[in-house]
Structure formats: C-alpha cells, structure tokens
Amino acid sequence: MPALYLESECRKDFASPAVWERIRLAYSEPHRRYHTLAHLQAMFGHYADVAAQLTYPRAVRWAIWFHDYVYHTEADRYPLNETLSASALAGVLQQDCPALLTQTENGLPCLALASEMILATKRHHADMDGFANHPDACADCGVLLDLDLAILAQPRKQLLAFDAGVRAEFAQYADADFAAGRILALQGFLGRQQIYLSPAFALREPAARNNLAMLISRWQQPG
C-alpha cells in the first residue's frame, strides 16, 4: 500500500509521526481522486531517479509533501491552493517540529525555498522571486515541477486515469463548463516552448506533447 512507503519516507524527512498523520488526512480528503497519496508516491518514485542531481534535495522533498496539501476545487477557493499549502508547511513545522524551521541546505533556508517551490506550482514556471539569484535553486524547482507533471508522459492507461480523476474532483461542474476549462489548461501546457524544464525529463517531452494533444481532442469531442 502506498501509505506504508510514504509514512516511512515522511518520518525520515520530518522525524515526527504527527506530520505524517496530517499529510495522510489532507491527501485522503473524500473529494480527491487524483491529488491523493498515490500522486505523492508517484512523485517520490520519479524523485528517486533525479535525487542525485539536486542541490537542494531536502527542500524539494518538503515541497513534494506539501504542494497539494490544500486542494480546493471551488472556483473562489481554487486559486488559493498553493498559497495555503505553502503556509501549511510553515504551520505544520511550527507545531510539530519547530527545530526544522531554521534548517538550512547548502546555505539557503529550507522552509523559504520549499515554500517558493510550492508557490511555483501555481503557474508551473521555475521563476522564484525570492531565489532569482540562485540558479541551482531554480533548477531544482524545475525538477519539482517536472515531477508534478510526470503523469503527462505516462502510458495511455495511466494518463486516462489521471484525466478521469481530475474530472471527478471537479464533479460539481457541468461537463461543458469543465471541458472548457480543461481544454484551456491543457492547451496552456501544450503551447509552451518546453513542458519539462529539467534535462532529466527532456526525453519525455514528445510523449507529453502527444498525450496533451490526445486529451485536448477528447475534451473537444466529449463522448
């Protein structure tokens, strides 16, 4: 089960069983269908392939754990998800493992860097305002964003399960309304010069582009 592996990894990162319990509850909310513990497990699975290339692995791991900690799907609350998730990281550390609040990694504060990485998942650009003069940190942020989007390059069965999961999370919206927003989001990624920002994911770019085009076509012609 994903939770067994994740609990062990979470305890390594935060040395607190309370942090795992908060993460478990957050990612097990009943409205979640894709942004679940399985999503975290998939990201950490890909993380294992790129960890040796990171300058700030601890910050990246903290960002993985908390990047979807808050996940609202209502139109008025959805834009706040990343800001609230970054704030949740600070709040959980304060409450459950305050000694980590001042943790540094290669000269940078882990909490501030991880928080900026979480905020970067809103637009999926690795342009962190607070760390613009730290190219290695921005590069690691790019890896985090690629881990989050790794699903886009997966085989068709996994891709369609991802798409169906996202649809289920927004079940309160009519098909036509959801399709319009989904198409815009998918086209936004497809229209980028690069979907993946790190060399580690460069070879997956063609697969991601083909998959995005397929999903767009499906939503343009539902049923």
N, C-alpha and C positions, 0 to 999 in steps of 0.2 A: 504494500500500500504506500502511496506517496507520502503520507503523513509520517511514517516511521523514518524514512530517509530524511525528510525535511526537519523533523524535530531534532535529530542528531546534529544536522548542519546548523540549525538555528542556535542550539546550545553552544556550539563551538564559537559562533560569531558574537554572541551576547552574554554567554555564561549565566543565563537566567531562564529558568523554566517559565517564568511569568511572561516573558517576551514571546515565547513560542505560543503560549495559550492565547495571547492577544492576536497574533498573526493567524493562528488556526481559526479563531472565531471570525475574524474580519474576512478572510478568504472563503469562508464557508457560509456566508450570508445566503439566504434562500433565493434571492433574485439572480445570483451569479450562475452562469452556465459555462463561460469560457475563462473569465478572470478569477480563477479558483486556485486551490493548492496545486492542481495539475499543471497550471500555467507556470507557477513558480518552479515546480520540479523540472519542467521542460527547459526553462531558462538556466537553471543550475546544471542541467545536463550539457547544454551548449557551453556554459561557462567553463566547464572542465577542459574544453578544447582550447580555450583562449587565455586561461588564467596566467600562464607563464609569460604572456606578452604584456601584462598590465603593470603599470607603475603604481597604481593605487587600488589594488585588489580589494582591500577592506572596504573602501568607500563604495566601490561597485557592488559588493555583496550587500551592504546595508541598503543601497538604492534598490537592488532587486527585491529584497524583502518588503520594502515599504512603497514601491512605486504605484501599486494599485491598492494600498491599504484602505483608502477611502474610494469607493466606487459607486457613485450615484448615477442613475440613468435618466432622472427627470431633467427636462430642458433647462430649468432655472438653477439646478444644482450641479449638473454635469461639468460645467466649466470650472468649477472649484475643486475638482477631484485632486489634481496634482498639488495645489497649494495646501489643501487639507492633509494630504498624505505626507508631504514634507514636514508640516507642523506636527503630525502624529509621530514621526520618527523622533523629533526632539522631545515631545511629551513622554513617550514611552521610555526613552533613555533616562529622562529626569526622574521618572517614577520607579523604574525597575533596575537600572544600572547606571546611576549618576556618575560613576567613575569614568565611564566612556565618553561623557560629554566633552572632555578636554583631550580625547585621544587624537594623536596626530599620525600622519603617514607620509613619509618622505617629505617632511617639512610643512605639510598642509593639514588643516583641521578636518578630520574625517566627517564630522557632522555637517559642517558647512558645505563640503564638497559633495557628499551624498545627497544633501538637500537640493543643491543646484542640479544634480543629475536627475533627481525625481522631477523637478520643475521642467527640465528639458524634454521629458516625455510628453508634454502637452503638445508641442509642435514638432517633435522629433527632429530637432536641429541641435547640434552639439555646440551651440554658442552660449556658453555660461557666462553671464555678465560678471560675476564675481571672480572668475578664473580665466579671463580673456588672455592674460599674460602667461598662462601656464599651458603650453601646447600639449604636454603629456597628459594633463588632466582632461583637456578637451578630447584628446584621442581616446582616453578611457571612457569618457562619456559617450563617444561614438560607438564603442563596443557595447555599452549598456543598451543603447537604442537599437543596435542590431540584434542583440539577444531578445529584446522585446518583440521585434518584428521577424524573428527567425521562422515563425509559422508560415510566413508568406512564401517561403521557398520549399515547403514540405510537400510530400506526395498528395495527390488529389483527395484521397480519403480523409486525411488529417485536415487539409485545407477546408473541405466542405463541412467537417465537424466544427471547425473554428467559426466559420461563417454562420452556421446554424446556431451555435452557442451565442454569438453576438446578437443575432436576431431575437433569440429567446430573452436575452437580458433587456431588450427594449420592447417587450411584448405589449406594453401599454400603447404603442403607436400603431396606427393602421398600416397595412402593407405598403400602400402608395407613399405615405409620408416617410416611412422608414427607408424604402427603396431610394427615394430622392436624396436623403442624407447619406445613405451608404454609398451611393454612386459618387457623390461629391468627394467623400473621404477617400475612396479607392482611387479615383482619378487624381486626387491630390498627390498620392504616393507615386502613381504611375507617371505623372508629369514631371517628376523630379529628374534632375540630371543623374543623380545617384540615389537609389533606395537605401542601399547599405553603405555605411560610412567608413568601415574599417577594412583593412586588407584581408583580415581573416574571413570575411563574408563576401569578398568580391566575386568569387566563383559562383555564388548563389544568385547573383543579380539576374541572369537570364531566366532562371526558373521563377523568381519572384515576379518578374515582369509578365511572363506568360500566365502565371496564376492570377495576377491582378486583372489582366485583360479578360480572362475567363469569368471571373467573379462579376466584373462590370457588365459583361454581356448577359449573364444570368439575371442580374437585377434589372437590366433594361428590358428584359423579356421574361418577367416572372411567370412561373408555371410552365 
